[in-house]
Amino acid sequence: MRAVLLVTGLLAFAVFAEASQPECVHALTLHGEPKYSKDMQHLDYVNPDAPKGGRLRQAALGTFDSFNPFIIRGNPASGLSNIYDSLTYHTADEPFTEYGLLARCMKLDPERRWIEFHLRKEARFHDGTPITAEDVAFTFDILRSEGRPFYRAYYAGIEDIQVLDKHRVRFELAAGKNRELPLIIGQIPILPRHDWEDRDFSQPRQDQPLGSGPYRIAEVDSGRRIVYERVEDYWGQDLALNQGRHNFNQLVLDYYRDATVALEAFKAGRLDFRLENIARNWAEGYSGPALSSGEISLESIPHQNSSGMQGFFFNTRKEIFQDLRVRKALTLLFDFEWTNQQLFHGAYQRTRSYYSNSELASSDLPEGQELQILEKFRDQLPERIFKEEFTLPVTDGSGNIRRQMREALSLLQEAGWSMKEGRMVNAQGQALHFEMLLNDSSFERIVLPWRKNLERLGIGMDVRVVDTSQYLNRVRSFDFDMTVSTLGQSHSPGNEQREYFHSDFANASDGRNLSGIEDPVVDSLVERLIAARDRDTLVATTRALDRVLLHGYYVIPHWHLNEYRVARRSEIRIPEVRPPYGLPQDTWWFEED
């Protein structure tokens, strides 16, 4: 009788254990439900009948000397993401949803303590070798141990990786606090263990790597050109997720020394597509027979992406910029309205947040849940954060900024600077003089008018334009006073905020904390943001972080657009449905008239 009861109990336990296991799902989303079911035929923003063929020629700037984009050293070739597949695919018509690509399905613990990926048995690398759970584990181990600091920060919450069998891998997660971590694990390109394990991963790679994606490297002219060809027997070509995508037979990237030369190459017919980021070019640079005859077309495509932050980044590791009043004074002397009217044909909006063009941007005075979050740090924050709205100077665009100059001079005097013999100097007689480091000559026309405003207060600025290699080396070693950079943001900010703003990355080589921010309040807000359990908390925490950063004057914000400016030749076709959160070129195709 006891044996019968024991067997019955074991069966009952097995049934209970099976029932308590989470379902293996085709998609994961941070909030809400996935848009597409597991029975979908194709994505809404593709043309499932798009023909295969032709080529897409684009420009890249600078040069390249490596096929390893995962490390600090070297200048990796552009477009290498085309040769790799990841566990999941991020759609461009949802804020944050991941669909299984290499993964057939995913099991996520309800408490987010672990996630399992079940790989597709048909997935192959280009040499025919099956993609296994061992490859997944190897990828994460090597990237976190020898890859860029980004990977250690982004995936810091992974405590253990378990290979359950050939096609199943489990990630054990720290405390279940990082809600986006299960989703972003799927975004990493999976590397073939047998192609990398006997190499020094920390060194630039000179030979062509093995991939698993829709393209492989077909041709290389070192430092000048790289051509990717579509893989005819690509393992994933029949997946519903890939229908209408990866249509060009070739993706060609030609390298040019600067954007001006690349524009002329496009107009001469040597390139097929440009994403224009210079307002003057958009307004004036494409006129000519090719445009009037219809050989090329210009189109502005609206989007709903957060603009992120582009600006002049102060290096607060430098003594000259350690006083906030100095940083604020220099911010006052940049005349955006004049710049926008005279140089950009009035095309841009001023960026006033690290998360502009989204609900994540702070505004007015803090209230509601954002205020409750900030109150926890009131003793560590300046009172102005609670009582003064963050604002940037607004001028009439005439070039007359006397009011801003008076305010800037007052701030500098408070900080111990004074004008002597036409120069702004401190008590030790040291001049307020710094260098602007650029790697794009087109920014000179923006910087030079600002320099004239600085000179009127005796402030000196040298402008130095260097090539890409020198620029990267200097930025990585923090050998700069000020530079132009961009921090991209999504609608669901998370782990990447550590690398952008956390103290742990203030002195990390090749980190993205360019300004050298070291603030315990910022650190705490970043961790709270990552652990946010619902959308409302995420939004409120992001606004709080944004407000603290803005009041720190670590960046002189630039400008943004809420649209893509696309110039393309007539043979390059784009689907009629335009997704709101991206410009997926892998849905375009070639079709001659």
N, C-alpha and C positions, 0 to 999 in steps of 0.2 A: 504493500500500500504506500509506504514512504517513497519507494522508487518511482511509483506512478505520479505521486504528488511532485517529486523533484523534477521529473521530466516535464510535467505540466507547467511547473513554475518556470523552468528554463524556456519553454516555448512561449509562455506569456511574456517573459522578459524580452525575448528576441523580437516578438511582435511589437512590444512597446518601444524598444530601441529603434526598430525600423520606422515606426510611425513618428517618432520624435525627431528623426533626421530631417533637416531642411531639404526642400525640393531642389533638384539640379535644374536651374533656370537658364534660359537662352540670353537673358539681358539683366543688367543691374542698373539702377538709377538712384541718385542721391536722394531725391525727393519725388514723391508721386509714383506714377506707373510708366513703364516704357511705352513709347508711341507705337512701335511695331511688334506684332505678334511673332511667335516662332514659325508661323505659316506664311509670313510675308513673301511676296514674289520679288520685290525690289524696293529700294528707297524711293521716296516721293520726288526727290530732287535730281534724279538721273533720267536719262533717255535710254530705256532698256534696249532700244533698237539701234543705238548709236553704232556706226560701222567701225571696224578696227582698221587702222592703217595710218599712214602719214607720220609726221614728226612735229614736235613742239620745241622750238628753239627759244631759249631764254638767255639772259645775261646774268653773270655773277661778277662781283667786284673783287679785285685783288688777285690772289693766287691761291694755290693749294699745294701741299707736299705730303699729305697723309690720307689713308683710307680708314683711320681709326678716329671716329668722331666722339668717342666716349671718354677721352682723357684730356688733360690740360695741354700736353705738348703737341706741337705741330699745328698746321692749318688744314683742317679736314676738307675734303672735296664737298661741294654742295650736292644735295640730292641723294645722299647715301640712304636716307630713310626709305627710298623706293625699293631697295633690295631686301628689306627685312619685313617680316610679318610680326605682329604682336599677339598676345593672347586675346585681346579684345579690340574692337573698333569704336571710335567715338564719333557719333553722328553729328552733322552740322545743322540739324533742324530741331535739336533738343538741347537744353542748357547743360545737362551732364548725365548722359546715358551711355553705357558701354555694352556692346553686343559681342557675343562670342565669335572670334575669328579662328585663331589656332585652337581656342577652347571650344569644344562642342557645347558645354554648359558649365555653370558655376554653382557651387553650394556655399551659401553664406550663413554662418552661425547667426541666429537672431540677435545675440548680444555683441556681434562683430568681434568675437575673440579669435576667429579663424575663418579662412576661406579656402575652398578647394577648387582647382581648375581641372576639368576632365578634357583631355586633349582629343582632337580628331585623329583617328587612326590613319587617315589618308594623308595627313600633313607631311610634307617632304621638304628637305633642303634641295637646292638646285642640283646637287650631285646624286639625288635619289635616296639619300639617307633619311630614315624616318625621324621626325621631331619627337623627342621624348621628354618625360618629366625630368630626366637627368640634365637635359639641355636647359630647361627652365631654371632649375636650381643652380646650375653652373653660372648662368647669366647673372642672376642676382648676387651670387657670391662674389664674382669677379668685379662687377660694377661697383658694389659697395666697398670692396677692399682696395681696388686699384683704379677705379674710375674717377671722374670729376667729383669734387666735394658735393655737388648737387645731389648725387645719388645717395650719399650717406645721410644727407638732411631729409630728402624727400621720402626715403624709405626707412627712416630711423625707427619706426614703430614695428618693424618686422623682427620678432624675437627668435623665430626658428622656421626652417624650411624642411619639410618632410616629403621625401619621394615615396609615395604609397605603393605605386607600381609603375609600369612602363608609361602609362597614360594618365596618371593622377598625381597631382602635387598639392600639398597643403601648406599654407602659410599661417603660422601662429602669430597673433597680433597682440601688442602690448595693451592690456587693460581695456581694450575695446573702446577707447576714447576718441580715436581718430576716425571719424565717420567716412571720410573719403578714401582712406587708405585701401580698403578692399577694391575700390574701383580703379585707382591709379596704378595698382600693381599690374593690371592688365595692359597698361599702355607701353610697357617696356618692349623694345624689339628683342626677340629671342635669338641668341647667338648659338651657332653650332659648336658644341664642346670639342669635337674632334678637329675643328679648324683652328681653335684658339688655345687649347690647353698647353701646347708645347711652345708657345710664344711668350715673349716678355710683353705683357699687355700694357705696361706703362709707357711703352715706346711708340712713336708714330709708325704706322704700317705702310710699307711701300708696295707690297703685292696686293692683288685684288682679293677682297674677302669673299667668303661664301655666304650666300643669303638664302632666303626662302620665299621672298616676296614676288610681286608681279613683274619686276624688272631685274636685270643683271647688268653689270658693267660690260660694255662691248668695245669701247675705244677710249684710250687715254692719250692726250698730249700733255705731258707733265706740266702742271701749273697754268696751262692755257685752255684746256678743253677736256670735257668728259662727256661720253655718250652712253646712255642706258638703253638697252633694247628690251622689248616685251618678251617675256618667257612664254613660248608657245605651249609648253606642257605644264604651265603653272598649276600647282596642286589645287588652288582655291578658285579657279576660274568659273566653276559651276555653282558656287555658293550664291544664294539669293542676295546676300550682302554685297557681292561683287558685280552683280548684273548692271551693265551700263557704265562700268568704271574701267580704268586702265585701258583706254582705247587707242592711244598713240603707239605706233610701232617703235618709235624712238623718242627719247627725251634728251635734248642736247643743251648743255650748259657751256657757253663760251665766256671766258673771263676777259674783263676790261679793266683798265686802270681807274676809271671813275665813271660816274653816272652820265656825264655829258657825252663821253665817247660812246657809251652804250645807247643813248638816245639816237645819235647819228647812225649807229649800226642798224637800229630798228627802222628808221626812215629809209635807209638804203636797201631794205629787204633782207638783211642778214639775220634778223630775229623775228619771231612771230608774236610775241606777247610781252607787254610791260605792265607792271603794277606801278603807276606813277605816284611818287610821293613829293614831287616838287610842284607847287601851285603855278609858278611861272611857266614851267614846261606845259602843264595842262592847259593853260590859257593861251599860250603863244607858240609852243615848241613843235606842234604837230601839223602846222599849216603846210600846204603844198599839194602837188598833183596827186599823191597817193591818197590823201584824205578826201579831196574833192572828187576823185574818180571812184571812191568806194573801196579801194584796195585795203585801206585800214579803217577801222571804226573806233570811236571813243564812246565809252559808256560808264556812267556813274551808277554803281550798284549799292543801294543802301544796306546797312547791316545793323544789328543790335548788340554788337560786341562792346564790352567795356574797353575804353580807350587805353587804359593803363597810364603810365607816366613817362612821357618823354620830356627831357629838360636838360639844363646845365647842372650837373651833379658836383656839389662841393666835396672835396676830400677833407673831411674833418680831422683826419690824422695829422694834417699840416697845421702848425701853430697859428698861421694866419687866419684860418677859418674855424678855429675852435670857439670863438665868441659868436653866439647867436645874433647879436646886434650887428656884427659885420656882415653876416650872411643876409640878414633882412635888409640892410642898407643897399647891398648890391642888387637884391631883388627889386627894390624900388626904382633902381636906375635902368632897368630893362623896359623899354617902351614897346609893349606888344602891339598896341593899337596902331602906332606908326608903322611898325614892321609888317603887320597884316595888310594895311592899306597900300603901302609903297612896294612891298616885295611879293605879297601873296594874292593880290587882287581881291582882298577882303574875303578869301575863301575859308578861313579857319575860325574855329571857336577857341577861346582860351581854356586851357586845361586848368581846372581848379580843384582837382582831387586826384588821388592815386587810382581812383576807380570811376573816373568820369564816364558819362554816357550810360550809367547803370544805377539801379536802386541802392547800390552799395556805397555811393558817395555821401560823405557827410555834408551838412548844410545848416545854415542858421545857427542856433544854439542847441546844445545837446538836450534831449528830452526823452521821456519814456524809458524803454529798456536800455538804450545807449547811455542815458544819464545814470541809470542804476549801476551799470558796469563801470563807468568812469568814477563814480562816487567811491568805489572800493580803493581807488588810487589817489584820492584827493590830496592826501598829505605829501604825495610824491610829484604832483603835477602843479604847474603854475596856475594861478587863479584865473588868468585870462582865458584858459581853455573853457571855463564854465561861464564866463561873463562876456567874452568878446568873440564875435563871429570871425572866422578866418577869412580875410579878403586879400586880393591882389590889387596892386595899383591899377587904376583905369584913367587913361589920358584921352584927350580929344583927337589924337592922331596927328596933331600939327607938328610934333617934335618939340614943343615947349613943355618941359617937365619941371618947372621951377619949384612947384609945391613938393614934388617927390624929392627933388634935390635938397630942399631945406630939411625935410624929414630925415633923409639919409645922412646929411651932415650932422644933425643932432644925435642920431644913433651912434655914429662914429666917434663923436666927441665923448659921449657917455662911455664908450668902450676904450677910451684913452688915446684916441688918434686926434691929430690936429694938422692944419695946413701950414706948411713952412716952405717958402720959396717955391710955391707952385706944386708941392708934393705933399701927399698925405703920409704922415710919419707918426710912429708911436713914441713913447717916452725915451726909448733907447736910440731914437733917430733912424729906425728901420723903416723903409718905405713900404707902403701897401701896394705890393706888386706881385702879380701871379701870372701863370701860363695857362692858356686854354689849349688843350690837346685835342686834335681832330684827326680823323682818318678819311674824311670826305671834304674835298675842297669846296663843295657847294655851300657848306655852312659858313664859309668866310664872309659872304655877303650879309649874313645875319649877325655875325659876331662883331664885325667892324663898326657898324653904326652904334652898337651898344658900347664899344670901346670909347667912342667919342664922348658919350655921356659920362663914362667913368673918368676920362681925362679931365673933364671940367671940374671934378672934385679932387684932382691930383692923384687919382688911382691909376696905376699902370697895368696893362695886360699885354702880354706877348701871345701871338697866335701861331701855333706850330702845327702844320699838317704833315703827317708821317704816313708811311705805307702800312698795310694791314698787319704785317708781321711785327713791325716795331710797335705799332699801337697796342696789339694784344700783349706783347711782352711787358710794356710799360704799365698797362692797366693791371695785369696780373700781379705785378710787383708793387702796385700802388704808387708808381713813380709818376704822379701827375698832381696838379693842383685842382684843375677843373676839367671836366670833359662832357661831351654830349652822349647820352645813353637813353635807353628805353627799358622800362619794366612792364612787360605784358601782363595783363590780368584777364581772368575768365569770370564767368558769372558765379562760379563756385570756388573762390580762393581757398587755398589750403596749405599743404606742406611746403610749397614753393615760397611761402611768405617767410619761412625761417631763413632761407638763403638770401632773400631780399633784405631783411631787416633785423634778424636776430644777432645778438652779441657774439654768439658762437662763430659767426661768419664775418665779423668785422675785420679780422686779420687772416682769413682763410684764402689762400691763393686760388684765384679763379672763381671766387665766390661772387655773388651778385650784389653784396652789400657794399656798393661802390663808395658810398658816403662815409662808411665806417661807423654806422650807428651803433652805439652801446648804451642802451637805456633799459633798465629793469622793467619799466612799465610796458615798453614796446615788446620786450620778451614775453611778458605775461599775457599780453593781449594776443600775440601771435599764437601762443599755446591754447588760449581760450577759443580762438577762432577755429583752430584745427579740430578741437574737441566739440564744437557746436553740434547739438543733437537735433536741431530743427532749423528750418530756413529763417524763421524770425530771429533766432539767436545768432545765426551766422551773419545776417544783415546788420543787426545792432552792434555786434562785436567788430565787424569790419568797419563800420562807420566810426566807432570809437578809436580804432587803430589809425584810421585815415586822419582823424582830427588831431591826434597826438603827433603824427608824422608831419602834418602840414604846419602846425605851430612850432615845429622844430627847425623849419627852414633849411632842410637838407638838400633841397633841389629848387632851382628856379624853373617853374613849370613852363612848358612851351604851349602847344596847341594840338588840336585833333580834328579829325573828320569823322562823321558817322556814315561814311560810304567808302567803297573801293573805287579808285579811278583806273579803269581797265582800258588799255590800248591793245588792239589785236588786229592781225591780218584777217581778211575776209574768209579764208579757208578754215579758221579756227572757230568752231561753233560751241555755244554754251546752252545747256538746257533751259527751257522756259521758266521752270520753277527755280527760284533763287532762295537758298536756305538763309535763315536770319543770322546764323552764328558762324559763318565761315565762307570762304571762297574756294570750294573743292575743285582744283584743277584736274583731279583724276576723273571727273565726270565729263570733261570736255572731249571733243573729237575733231578729226580732220575731215573736211568734205569740200572738194573743189566745186566751184560753180559750174 
